[in-house]
């Protein structure tokens, strides 16, 4: 064989080998699991993890939830894994009763989950346990643009995002349609004046014993058997313009006075407390509720009370107790003549632990869940209202309509402040203290609680 033919054959072999190599490289590259690109520099950003690339090309994320089930997250995780097959995600539902204490202990010991459920009031006390969202994954501007104002106020501190909710929730009014029809009431109350009028028509007292109530018009006035009583009282205070806390968040002011147009002192917080507790005062015309009733959810489900105030998650609980009940949901009543509607928000979101080896991957997953199609899937599965401005959830339209004016406050320690509000109610109802004395005492306790944050 001459030299020319050898060169031609050798060239053909080389070309063939290059083609084979290229095909193998291309196929290998397509099937290699992708990993989220490192999005921050740990030398410049203290919230950035040193471990930005999964070990051996894979990462494992453990999630702790409280109210969500595996069945809700399984399809969302499967969708996520189509984009990130190298990220393994395990979801565990925890018991609410000891969830927070267990979480705190685990994180303090250097362990715990990568992602964990947080109440919207927890960020001030727990952000040291969290890693803020890297700006390249979720920016402040994007967060502010997409989420309702209450979410921004709750999960953003010092211009950093410490949590991301998949839903929101707010207080509304539940009413029994059958009881309304029997009393010739055809529309739910819009104002608190309407509530007072309807309450007298709906409340049925035991004959010969005006202090004993057979059927209650509305469940208000006590702390022990009105579910989320502290939130209801807070909503009343916020509706009448009570100054809840100072701008620097160092002093609770809900017991303080404001001057009216004539310069006279008015105590809006005290008036809200008086209005609330009057429903459990047998000497008051608003009397409709007392401590002998079961909790408000059970009482409503068993048709012992015609109206209660509650969140969207009350609905499934009511229907579980009494599948045949006919009820409606209306916006939270407002003060007549008020220029701005107000309701209170209370809901849960998700945060990333400071102990996570893969915070970027964790935030990538949370961002994925917040994307429109995925978020809608979650909301439809849970029947909850959306936390985003332009996404409609799976809950009753009332909760969706109210989310734009749902408000929250800085509580410091949410459980502590809720307890202080309930004790304030008890001081008036059980121990017959003057309302101003009770609210002054509550403000002192609340401010003592705040001292551990400053």
C-alpha positions in Angstrom: 0.0 0.0 0.0 1.5 3.4 -1.0 2.1 6.2 1.3 -0.8 8.3 -0.1 -3.4 5.6 0.8 -2.0 5.2 4.3 -2.4 8.9 4.9 -6.0 8.8 3.7 -6.9 5.8 5.9 -5.1 7.4 8.9 -7.0 10.6 8.4 -10.3 8.8 8.2 -9.6 6.9 11.4 -8.8 10.2 13.2 -12.0 11.8 12.0 -14.0 8.8 13.1 -12.4 8.8 16.5 -13.2 12.6 16.9 -16.8 12.0 15.9 -17.1 9.1 18.4 -15.5 11.2 21.2 -17.8 14.1 20.5 -21.0 12.0 20.6 -19.9 10.3 23.9 -19.1 13.7 25.4 -22.4 15.2 24.3 -24.4 12.3 25.7 -22.5 12.3 29.0 -23.0 16.0 29.4 -26.8 15.8 28.9 -27.3 13.0 31.4 -25.1 14.5 34.1 -27.3 15.9 37.0 -27.4 19.6 37.0 -26.6 21.6 40.2 -27.6 25.1 41.1 -24.8 27.5 40.1 -23.1 29.1 43.1 -24.7 32.5 43.5 -22.7 34.2 46.1 -19.2 34.7 47.4 -18.7 33.5 51.0 -15.8 35.9 51.5 -18.0 38.9 50.8 -21.5 37.7 51.9 -21.8 36.2 55.4 -25.1 34.6 54.5 -23.4 32.6 51.8 -22.5 29.0 52.6 -19.0 27.7 52.1 -20.5 24.6 50.6 -22.0 25.9 47.4 -21.4 22.8 45.3 -23.1 19.5 46.3 -20.6 16.8 47.4 -20.2 14.2 44.7 -22.6 16.1 42.5 -25.6 15.5 44.8 -27.4 17.2 47.7 -29.9 16.1 50.2 -32.4 18.6 51.7 -34.5 17.7 54.8 -37.7 19.6 55.3 -39.7 19.9 58.5 -43.4 20.9 58.2 -46.3 21.2 60.6 -49.6 21.4 58.9 -48.7 20.3 55.3 -48.8 16.6 54.4 -46.4 14.5 52.3 -49.1 14.1 49.7 -49.0 17.9 49.1 -45.3 18.1 48.6 -44.6 14.8 46.8 -45.8 16.0 43.3 -44.0 19.4 43.8 -40.8 17.6 44.7 -41.2 15.4 41.6 -41.5 18.4 39.4 -38.5 20.0 41.0 -36.4 16.9 40.4 -37.1 17.1 36.6 -34.9 20.2 36.7 -32.6 19.2 39.5 -32.4 15.4 39.6 -29.3 15.5 41.8 -31.1 17.2 44.8 -32.8 14.6 47.0 -35.6 16.1 49.2 -37.2 14.5 52.2 -40.3 15.9 53.8 -41.3 15.2 57.4 -44.5 16.4 59.1 -43.9 17.2 62.8 -46.4 17.5 65.7 -47.3 21.1 66.4 -47.3 20.6 70.2 -43.5 20.4 70.5 -42.4 21.5 67.0 -40.8 24.9 68.0 -39.0 23.6 71.0 -37.7 20.6 69.1 -36.6 22.8 66.2 -34.7 25.2 68.5 -32.9 22.4 70.3 -31.9 20.7 67.1 -30.5 23.9 65.5 -28.7 24.8 68.7 -27.0 21.4 68.6 -25.8 22.0 65.0 -28.4 19.7 63.4 -32.0 20.0 62.4 -33.6 20.4 58.9 -32.4 22.4 56.0 -35.8 24.0 55.5 -38.4 24.5 58.2 -41.9 25.9 58.6 -42.1 29.2 60.5 -45.0 31.3 61.6 -45.1 34.8 60.1 -44.4 36.3 63.5 -41.3 34.3 64.2 -38.7 36.1 62.2 -37.7 38.7 64.8 -36.9 36.1 67.4 -35.5 33.4 65.2 -33.7 35.0 62.3 -30.3 34.1 63.9 -31.2 30.5 63.1 -31.8 31.3 59.4 -29.9 32.0 56.2 -31.3 34.9 54.2 -32.1 34.4 50.5 -29.2 35.1 48.2 -30.1 38.1 46.0 -29.3 36.2 42.8 -32.0 33.6 43.7 -34.6 36.0 45.1 -34.1 39.7 45.2 -35.8 42.2 47.5 -37.4 44.0 44.5 -38.9 40.8 43.1 -40.2 39.8 46.5 -41.8 43.2 47.1 -43.3 43.1 43.6 -44.9 39.7 43.9 -46.0 39.4 47.6 -48.7 41.2 49.5 -47.5 44.0 51.9 -48.1 41.9 55.0 -45.6 39.2 53.7 -43.0 41.8 53.0 -43.4 43.3 56.5 -43.2 39.8 58.1 -40.3 38.1 56.3 -38.0 41.0 55.4 -35.6 42.5 58.0 -32.6 44.7 57.4 -33.3 44.4 53.7 -32.8 40.6 53.7 -35.5 37.9 53.0 -35.6 35.4 55.8 -38.6 33.3 54.7 -41.0 32.6 51.9 -44.7 31.7 52.4 -46.7 29.7 49.9 -50.0 31.1 51.3 -51.5 33.8 53.5 -54.5 33.8 55.8 -56.7 36.5 57.4 -59.6 36.9 59.8 -63.2 36.8 58.3 -66.7 36.2 59.6 -68.4 32.8 59.5 -72.2 32.8 59.7 -74.9 30.1 59.9 -77.2 30.5 57.0 -80.1 28.5 58.6 -80.0 30.6 61.8 -79.9 33.8 59.7 -82.9 32.8 57.7 -84.9 31.8 60.8 -84.2 35.3 62.2 -85.2 36.9 58.9 -81.6 38.1 58.3 -80.7 37.9 54.6 -77.3 39.5 54.4 -74.1 39.1 56.6 -73.1 42.1 58.7 -70.8 44.6 57.1 -70.1 46.8 60.2 -69.8 46.2 63.9 -73.1 48.1 64.3 -74.7 45.4 62.2 -73.1 42.8 64.4 -74.6 44.3 67.5 -78.0 44.4 65.8 -77.8 40.8 64.5 -76.4 39.6 67.8 -79.6 40.6 69.7 -81.8 38.9 67.1 -79.8 35.7 67.1 -79.0 35.2 70.8 -81.5 32.9 72.6 -81.4 33.1 76.4 -82.8 30.4 78.7 -86.3 31.4 79.9 -86.3 32.7 83.4 -82.5 32.9 83.6 -81.2 35.8 81.5 -77.6 34.9 82.4 -77.9 31.5 80.8 -77.5 31.4 77.0 -78.9 28.6 74.8 -77.9 29.9 71.4 -75.2 32.6 71.1 -75.4 35.3 68.4 -71.6 35.7 68.2 -68.6 34.1 70.0 -66.8 37.1 71.4 -65.8 38.4 74.9 -63.7 35.6 76.5 -60.2 34.3 76.0 -60.4 30.6 76.9 -63.0 29.5 74.4 -62.8 32.0 71.5 -60.2 30.6 69.1 -57.6 33.2 68.2 -59.1 35.7 70.7 -55.9 37.7 70.8 -56.0 38.2 67.1 -59.6 39.4 67.2 -58.8 41.9 69.9 -55.8 43.1 67.9 -57.9 43.5 64.8 -60.4 45.7 66.8 -57.5 47.8 68.0 -56.0 48.3 64.6 -59.4 49.1 63.1 -60.0 52.0 65.4 -56.5 53.4 65.0 -54.9 52.2 68.2 -51.1 52.9 68.2 -49.9 49.4 68.8 -46.1 49.8 68.9 -43.6 52.6 68.4 -41.9 53.2 65.0 -38.6 51.9 66.4 -40.4 48.7 67.7 -39.1 49.3 71.3 -42.3 50.3 73.0 -45.9 48.9 72.9 -48.3 51.8 73.0 -51.7 50.2 72.8 -52.7 51.6 76.2 -51.9 55.2 75.3 -54.2 58.0 74.4 -54.6 60.0 71.2 -56.0 63.5 71.0 -59.2 64.1 69.1 -59.8 67.2 66.9 -60.7 69.2 69.9 -57.6 68.2 71.8 -59.3 65.8 74.2 -57.6 62.5 75.1 -59.1 59.3 73.6 -58.0 55.8 74.5 -58.8 53.7 71.3 -57.1 50.5 72.7 -59.2 50.7 75.9 -62.4 51.2 73.8 -61.5 48.1 71.7 -61.1 46.1 74.9 -64.4 47.4 76.3 -66.2 46.5 73.0 -64.7 43.0 72.9 -65.4 42.1 76.6 -68.9 43.5 76.6 -70.1 40.3 74.7 -69.4 38.3 77.9 -70.8 40.8 80.3 -74.3 39.6 81.5 -75.2 43.2 82.5 -74.5 44.5 79.0 -76.9 44.6 76.1 -74.3 42.9 73.9 -74.2 39.8 76.1 -74.2 36.6 74.0 -71.3 34.4 75.1 -69.7 33.0 78.3 -67.1 30.5 79.4 -69.7 27.7 79.6 -69.6 27.2 75.8 -67.3 24.9 74.0 -64.5 26.4 71.9 -65.9 28.7 69.2 -65.1 26.3 66.3 -66.9 23.4 67.9 -69.8 25.6 69.1 -70.3 26.9 65.5 -70.1 23.4 64.0 -72.7 22.2 66.5 -74.9 25.2 65.7 -74.7 26.7 69.2 -73.5 30.0 67.9 -74.6 31.9 64.8 -71.4 33.9 64.0 -67.7 33.4 64.7 -64.5 35.1 63.5 -61.8 33.0 62.1 -59.3 32.1 59.4 -59.7 30.0 56.2 -58.5 26.9 57.9 -61.5 27.0 60.2 -63.7 25.8 57.4 -62.4 22.2 57.0 -62.5 21.8 60.8 -66.1 22.9 60.9 -67.1 20.6 58.0 -65.3 17.7 59.6 -67.4 18.1 62.8 -70.7 18.7 60.9 -70.7 17.9 57.2 -74.3 19.0 56.9 -73.9 22.5 58.2 -74.8 25.4 55.9 -72.6 28.4 56.5 -71.3 31.4 54.7 -68.2 33.5 54.9 -68.2 37.3 54.9 -65.4 40.0 55.2 -64.4 40.9 58.7 -66.9 43.7 59.9 -65.5 47.2 59.9 -66.1 50.4 61.8 -68.8 52.6 60.2 -67.2 55.5 58.4 -63.7 54.0 58.4 -61.7 55.1 55.4 -59.6 51.9 55.3 -60.5 48.3 55.8 -58.4 46.3 58.2 -58.1 42.6 59.0 -55.3 40.7 60.7 -53.0 38.1 58.9 -51.7 35.0 60.5 -50.0 32.3 58.4 -46.9 30.2 57.9 -43.9 30.3 55.6 -40.6 28.5 55.1 -37.0 29.4 56.1 -33.6 27.9 55.5 -31.5 26.8 58.5 -28.1 28.3 59.2 -26.9 24.7 59.6 -27.8 23.7 56.1 -24.8 22.5 54.0 -26.8 23.5 50.9 -28.5 26.9 51.5 -28.4 27.8 47.8 -30.1 24.6 46.8 -32.7 25.1 49.6 -33.5 28.6 48.4 -33.6 27.4 44.9 -36.3 24.9 45.9 -38.3 27.5 47.8 -38.1 29.9 44.8 -39.3 27.0 42.6 -42.4 26.5 44.9 -43.3 30.2 44.7 -43.4 30.2 40.9 -47.0 30.6 39.6 -47.8 27.1 38.3 -46.2 25.4 41.3 -47.8 27.8 43.8 -51.2 27.3 42.3 -50.8 23.6 42.6 -50.0 23.9 46.3 -53.0 26.3 46.9 -55.4 24.0 45.1 -54.2 21.0 47.1 -54.6 22.9 50.5 -57.6 25.2 49.8 -55.6 28.2 51.2 -55.5 31.9 50.1 -52.5 33.1 48.1 -49.7 35.2 49.6 -48.9 36.7 46.2 -50.6 39.7 44.6 -51.3 38.2 41.2 -52.0 34.6 42.2 -55.5 33.4 43.3 -55.5 30.5 45.8 -57.9 27.7 46.5 -59.8 29.4 49.4 -63.1 31.2 49.6 -63.0 34.5 47.6 -63.5 36.5 50.8 -60.0 35.6 52.0 -58.5 36.4 48.6 -60.2 39.8 48.5 -59.1 40.7 52.1 -55.4 39.8 51.6 -54.6 43.2 50.1 -55.5 44.9 53.4 -54.5 42.2 55.9 -52.0 43.6 58.4 -49.6 42.3 61.0 -47.5 43.9 63.7 -44.1 43.4 65.3 -44.8 41.2 68.3 -41.3 40.3 69.4 -42.3 37.0 70.9 -45.7 36.1 69.4 -46.7 33.5 71.9 -45.8 35.8 74.8 -47.8 38.7 73.4 -50.8 36.5 72.6 -50.8 35.3 76.2 -50.5 38.9 77.5 -53.6 39.8 75.4 -55.5 36.8 76.7 -54.6 37.7 80.3 -55.8 41.3 79.6 -59.2 39.9 78.6 -59.3 37.7 81.7 -58.5 40.6 84.0 -61.6 42.3 82.8 -64.0 39.3 82.4 -62.9 37.0 85.3 -61.3 39.4 87.8 -63.5 42.5 87.1 -60.7 44.9 86.8 -61.3 48.2 85.1 -60.4 48.1 81.4 -57.8 50.9 81.6 -56.1 49.1 84.6 -56.1 45.8 82.6 -54.6 47.4 79.4 -52.0 49.3 81.4 -50.9 46.1 83.0 -50.8 44.3 79.7 -48.6 47.1 78.1 -46.1 46.9 81.0 -45.8 43.1 80.5 -45.4 43.5 76.8 -42.7 46.1 77.1 -40.8 43.9 79.6 -41.0 41.1 77.0 -39.5 43.4 74.4 -36.4 44.2 76.5 -34.8 40.9 75.6 -34.7 42.1 71.9 -32.8 45.3 72.7 
